[in-house]
Amino acid sequence: MLTCLTDRILIAPGDWETPTPEMHHL
């Protein structure tokens, strides 16, 4: 869970503001 989040931030910080499936899971 945390790894996915950190990976997302590392890959694309802009994605943070975009509603992603991973975020929906949280």
C-alpha positions as CSV (number, residue, x, y, z in Angstrom):
1,M,0.0,0.0,0.0
2,L,2.6,2.5,1.1
3,T,5.0,1.3,-1.5
4,C,2.4,1.9,-4.2
5,L,1.8,5.4,-2.9
6,T,5.5,6.3,-2.7
7,D,6.1,4.8,-6.2
8,R,3.3,6.9,-7.6
9,I,4.8,10.1,-6.0
10,L,8.3,9.2,-7.3
11,I,6.9,8.4,-10.8
12,A,4.6,11.4,-11.1
13,P,4.0,13.9,-8.3
14,G,1.3,15.5,-10.4
15,D,-0.7,12.3,-10.2
16,W,-1.2,13.1,-6.5
17,E,-4.0,15.5,-7.4
18,T,-5.5,13.1,-9.9
19,P,-8.0,10.5,-8.6
20,T,-6.2,7.2,-9.2
21,P,-7.5,3.6,-8.6
22,E,-4.9,3.2,-6.0
23,M,-6.1,6.3,-4.2
24,H,-9.7,5.0,-4.4
25,H,-8.7,1.8,-2.7
26,L,-7.4,3.9,0.2
